[in-house]
Amino acid sequence: MKQKIIEILKTSLIDLGYPNIDPIIQKPKHEKDADFATNIAFILSKKINKNPVDIAKSIKHQIESNDFFNSITVAGPGFINLKINPNHIVNELKEIISSKNNYGRNNHGEGQKVLVEFVSANPTGPLTVGHGRGAILGDVISNIYTWNGYKVDREYYYNNAGRQMRKLGESVYARYLELCNQTCDFPEGGYKGKYIIDIASKIKNEHGTSLIDESNNDIFKNEAESFIFKNIKNTLKNIRLEFDSFYNENDLYKSKKIDYVIEQLKKKNLIYKKDGALWYEGTKVGRDADRVLIKSTGEPTYRLPDMAYHTTKFDRGYDICVDIFGADHMDAYPDILSVLEQLGYSSNKVKVLIHQFISILQDGKPVKMSTREANFITLNELIEDVGADVVRYFFIMRNINSHLNFDLKIAKEKSENNPVYYIQYCHARISNLLNKSDLNKLDLNKINLNLLNQESELKLIQKLVDFNELILKLIESHEPQLLANYLHELASMFHKYYAHNRILNDNKELSNSRLVLSSAVQIIIKNGLNILGISQPDRM
């Protein structure tokens, strides 16, 4: 609907002799005054040095004969308020009903490939609720790109080498020795979760005590990696998340990508040695500090493989790369983008989304979480406790820049306090209505939708039409909480409408028109929940 208004205004501006002006359309603060408003007269007045009120009146004169509008008024110092003809508003219902599951889809990104990298947790332990926020955010962002016509791949990047993995192997070996009744010191900074004991038990069951004197850490490390990755993939399945690819950091060494990055930076005189370490001279190209890429021990810092990994994304032909990190990556990613620019890649094509941490509230108190100390709630445990639907919604219902408090009490409620239940109940309530009707047997063109003339009905339809614009907006903002909030608002509007209006009534003509409206609401609820990866039950 907004696009239609923009087209009408553009035509009027051309007729007035002002081409190449892009009108801005907004919802007014006081919706009783108008459905939409524009400040185009102010924008134009600055360009042509004329009174904005006079310009607004000229535009009004140009468009007031268009039956798309019910009324057009000039307000204050030059705002143009627009009321849409109710007949055009209700006609939008036909588009929703005919498009069904495709309503909201567009070809905005047709022909472009997107790689969304997320989760990317090393196989040192089960996925925690902290990983969960990034997991759901990444999956929903991927769905948003898909709905906007992009070809999307989901990728999980991991490192199965390095100090953390060695420490994992040492932790399993220590627990294995304990199970074999051997005295041993647990490694400092080792992993203490029950899963470590489970892995050690599996090894003991298969090998008995034959590995007591085994000095090769790889046996325990590899067994742990296999066990943990199986657990991770099972958790991802439980949360309805499927990756297209898993990228092993080790491949960067095999393909010499790590060496390539160092060589290219050396050619640009951006590498120097200091204290036995190899440094990236970022301050030379605008960074706030130089960074160690290879330690004096010869071991690379995590920045170097990340830099090499990002070059592969572009080498594989992706037009846009979306990185989803936790807040602990806040300091690292600018260096990665800086190196990409120095290597000839456009960092503007990398969208970095940093999400804040999450707290699980139990009885109103935060649960402490630490992978190594083992006092954490796993993502799998949370899914089993409250269900995948609730987990998915709660993880994206707040802005990613805000700390998220996940209240277990609210998550388990089956009431309007639980937004997931509230939205799903709207879908189920409409299913019940439609099952009692014969709407699917009727010809939509023969239903008198002009009977939907109440203010609440027209506002509800306008809310439905906003879905198209929202899907486009999401691709620019990368803020899926806007969709979560929209669905909650839509469900609230319908529940109130249902409470004040008999949808199935003796007036068959009116009943049919209200059923069409209800069906359209269900389509939008279904499409929105599909994007969020949340089920749409017909009964509750």
Secondary structure, 3 states (H helix, E strand, C coil): CHHHHHHHHHHHHHHCCCCCCCCCEECCCCCCCCCEEECHHHHHHHHHCCCHHHHHHHHHHHHCCCCCEEEEEEECCCEEEEEECHHHHHHHHHHHHHHHHHCCCCCCCCCCEEEEECCCCCCCCCCEHHHHHHHHHHHHHHHHHHHCCCEEEEEEEECCCCHHHHHHHHHHHHHHHHHCCCCCCCCCCCCCCHHHHHHHHHHHHHHCCCCCCCCCHHHHHHHHHHHHHHHHHHHHHHCCCCCCEEEECHHHHHCCHHHHHHHHHHHCCCEEEECCEEEECHHHHCCCCCEEEECCCCCECCHHHHHHHHHHHHHCCCCEEEEEEEHHHCCCHHHHHHHHHHCCCCHHHEEEEEECCEEEEECCEECCCCCCCCCCCEHHHHHHHHCHHHHHHHHHCCCCCCCEEEEHHHHHCCCCCCHHHHHHHHHHHHHHHHHCCCHHHCCHHHCCHHHCCCHHHHHHHHHHHHHHHHHHHHHHHCCCHHHHHHHHHHHHHHHHHHHHCCCCCCCHHHHHHHHHHHHHHHHHHHHHHHHHCCCCCCCC
